[in-house]
Amino acid sequence: MKRLLAMAASSLALAAAPALAQDVTITNARVVIGDGGAPIDGGTVVVRGGTVVYAGAASGAPATAGGSTIDAGGAWVTPGIFATLTSLGLADVSAVGDSNDIRAGGAPFSAALDASRAINPTSQHILVHRAAGITRAATTTQPTGSIFAGQGAIIDLDGDAQAVMQPRAFQMVALGEGGARLAGGSRTAAHTLLRAALREAQALVGKTGTPQTTEIAKGDDVMLSRFDAEALVPVVTGKQKLYVAVDRAADIRSVLALKQEFPALDMVLVGVTEGWLVANDIAAAGVPVIANGLDDLPESFEQLGATQSNAGRLARAGVKVAINAATMQDPRRLQQVAGNLVALTRIPGASGMEWGQAFAAISSVPAEISGMGGKAGVLKPGALGDVVLWDGDPLEVGSVPTRVYIGGVEQDLTNHQTRLRDRYKDLDESDLPKAYDW
């Protein structure tokens, strides 16, 4: 424990004042725009004042005007990866309860929980994932005491004191088997609780922030605390996205039907293991999906229709698909999953994604779903200057970033893992472990 505390304390020293954005021009690069298109060989990326001003063929690049110039030597250059959904910044050591803010099962609140209040920008999890090319993320707590997990946040991974870009960006709710357990043991209970909660929130529209919020509607029984009901008002008015975790095809249809009763809902489906069975329904509803990437074996009864082709079939049906980081032990595996989706296109009978489409599923598409379309996950004029240089194809397992820029600021890629690696390269047993130097 003392070792862990000492290592955590050392990370605080890395949190300096925010650095100024740099003007940088990257030439001779294999440029990935991130919008689903093919890479551009011999391309150029220009970032000025923290914003992308050009990305594309060298022939169209503006004249260099100050700043630094990097010859990429033909290396891959991409926008930063946008990881969704994650718990980045909410835990330092997951197994140590005092440092873990991912779950709040004993809290008296549910929908009112606000993940942005607990984000730790110096968490080693943030530093480690930044070194993997992840520059922005959607992070949230997990539903434990209620079907409502609370309000997730959009964060950057640049390590300065202002990690939260958008607090209360979305509300997270669990249905299916997980929601049934939390609601009393049945899907019927979970759906009734959700509908009752949304109706209570509807009754508060126009009343939040006034003493009237102590009374939902005269004569009505209430299921939620005042604060939880108020937290759902932006959801029922369409001002806050509702992320719904659901897997079974029948459950997906039930969720889509909510739009008939609550037409303003801005819903996003999460997980969606059996989504391919109702892909046309999802596409017709215009609801985007944050899909589990490569589930090929059922882990529960609601996943009996699991197939690695799920994401590919959803995309082929016209569904907007991002890859879900929540089901991975480590969001750094997003690139691997995207690469495997590319590999599926070469297997007879399987449905995967072409390279550009697979990369977009971990960059521009999750950014767009999160409300940052055109600002993150792409290298286009006006986008944030999140740029990653790689030592190989970013969707190959062995490739790693060599340089990472977030908002035009080059990032330090060292973290506890890299320092431990460097510390123990020298195996001279006559030396005491360097941890004694702390």
C-alpha positions, 0 to 999 in steps of 0.5 A, spaced: 500 500 500 505 504 501 508 503 494 502 504 491 501 511 495 508 513 493 507 512 486 500 515 486 503 521 489 509 522 484 504 522 479 501 529 482 508 532 480 506 531 473 500 535 473 503 542 471 500 548 468 496 547 462 502 548 456 500 552 450 498 549 444 503 548 438 503 550 431 506 544 428 506 541 420 507 534 419 509 532 412 510 525 408 505 522 412 500 516 411 494 521 413 488 518 416 482 523 416 478 519 421 471 519 417 471 512 414 475 514 408 482 511 406 489 513 408 492 518 404 499 517 402 504 522 402 500 527 406 500 533 410 497 535 417 497 542 419 495 544 426 495 552 428 493 554 435 491 547 437 486 546 431 487 543 425 487 547 419 489 542 414 489 535 413 490 531 406 494 531 400 501 535 400 499 539 394 493 542 397 497 544 404 498 551 406 505 554 406 508 553 412 508 559 417 512 558 423 512 553 428 515 546 428 515 541 422 516 534 423 517 529 417 513 523 419 518 518 414 511 515 411 509 513 418 501 513 420 498 519 422 491 519 425 486 523 429 486 521 437 482 515 439 475 517 442 474 511 447 467 510 449 464 507 454 470 508 460 471 509 467 477 513 466 479 518 471 474 514 476 479 509 479 486 509 481 487 502 484 480 498 482 481 493 487 482 499 493 475 501 495 477 508 497 480 510 490 475 507 486 469 511 485 466 507 479 460 504 483 455 507 488 451 502 490 450 504 497 448 512 495 441 514 496 441 517 489 441 514 482 440 519 476 443 525 480 450 522 480 455 526 476 461 522 474 464 529 473 465 531 480 470 525 481 474 525 475 482 525 477 486 528 471 492 525 474 490 518 474 495 513 472 489 510 468 489 516 464 496 517 463 497 510 460 491 510 455 494 517 453 500 513 451 496 508 447 493 514 443 486 515 446 485 523 447 478 523 449 473 519 452 466 518 455 467 516 462 461 514 467 459 510 473 456 503 473 449 502 475 449 498 482 444 501 486 439 502 481 438 501 474 440 509 473 448 509 473 448 517 473 450 522 468 457 521 464 462 526 462 466 527 456 474 528 458 480 529 455 486 525 457 492 531 457 493 530 464 492 538 466 487 540 471 481 541 467 480 534 464 472 535 464 470 537 457 463 536 458 459 534 464 453 531 465 453 529 457 449 523 458 445 519 462 446 511 463 441 506 464 441 499 464 435 494 462 435 487 460 438 482 465 442 487 469 437 492 469 432 486 471 436 484 477 437 491 480 429 493 479 427 487 483 428 481 479 424 482 472 425 486 466 417 488 467 420 491 473 426 495 470 421 498 464 416 500 469 421 503 473 424 507 467 417 509 464 415 512 471 422 515 472 421 519 465 414 521 467 416 524 473 421 528 470 416 530 465 412 533 470 418 537 472 419 540 466 419 548 467 419 547 474 426 545 476 430 550 480 424 552 484 420 550 490 415 547 486 420 541 485 418 538 492 412 536 489 412 532 482 404 532 481 399 533 486 396 526 488 401 522 484 406 517 488 413 518 486 419 513 485 425 518 485 428 523 490 427 530 487 434 530 485 434 524 481 427 526 478 430 533 476 437 530 473 432 526 468 429 533 466 434 534 460 433 527 458 425 527 457 426 534 453 432 531 449 437 536 451 441 530 454 443 523 451 440 517 454 445 511 454 441 504 454 445 498 456 441 492 452 443 486 449 437 481 447 433 483 440 426 483 444 429 488 449 432 492 443 425 493 440 422 495 447 427 500 448 426 503 441 418 503 442 419 508 448 420 513 443 413 513 441 411 515 449 417 520 450 418 522 442 424 527 445 428 522 447 435 522 444 437 515 445 443 511 444 443 503 445 449 500 448 452 493 448 447 490 443 449 483 442 443 481 438 443 488 434 444 484 428 437 481 429 433 487 429 438 492 425 433 494 420 429 496 426 435 500 429 436 503 422 429 506 421 429 509 428 435 513 427 438 510 433 446 510 434 449 504 437 455 503 441 456 496 440 460 490 443 466 489 438 467 481 438 462 477 442 462 471 439 459 466 444 453 467 449 455 469 456 448 470 458 441 468 456 440 475 453 446 474 448 444 467 445 445 470 438 452 473 439 456 473 433 463 477 431 459 479 425 454 483 429 458 490 428 459 489 421 452 487 420 449 493 423 453 498 419 451 494 413 444 496 415 445 503 415 446 503 423 451 508 426 456 504 430 461 505 435 465 500 438 464 499 446 470 500 450 466 498 457 466 490 455 474 490 455 478 489 460 482 495 458 480 500 453 487 500 449 484 494 446 480 498 442 485 498 436 485 491 436 478 490 436 477 495 430 483 491 427 479 484 428 473 487 424 477 489 418 480 481 418 473 479 418 472 482 411 476 476 409 473 471 412 467 468 407 460 469 410 463 474 416 461 481 416 466 486 418 468 493 416 473 496 411 479 499 414 477 506 414 470 504 417 473 500 423 478 506 425 472 511 424 468 506 429 473 508 434 474 515 432 469 520 429 463 515 430 464 515 438 465 523 438 459 524 433 455 520 438 458 524 444 456 530 441 463 532 438 462 531 431 467 534 427 471 536 433 474 530 435 476 523 432 477 527 425 483 531 422 479 536 418 479 544 419 476 546 425 477 540 429 481 539 435 488 538 434 488 531 437 494 528 432 497 521 433 504 518 430 504 511 430 510 506 428 506 502 424 498 500 422 494 503 428 490 497 427 495 492 428 496 489 435 504 491 435 503 498 433 504 504 438 504 511 438 511 515 438 508 522 439 501 524 441 498 531 441 492 533 444 489 540 443 495 541 439 500 540 445 505 534 445 504 530 451 509 526 455 508 519 454 511 516 460 507 513 466 508 508 471 508 502 466 513 505 462 517 507 468 517 500 471 519 497 464 525 502 464 527 501 472 528 493 471 531 493 464 537 493 469 537 486 472 543 487 476 541 484 483 547 487 487 542 493 487 537 495 491 530 496 488 530 503 486 523 503 489 527 504 496 529 511 493 522 514 493 
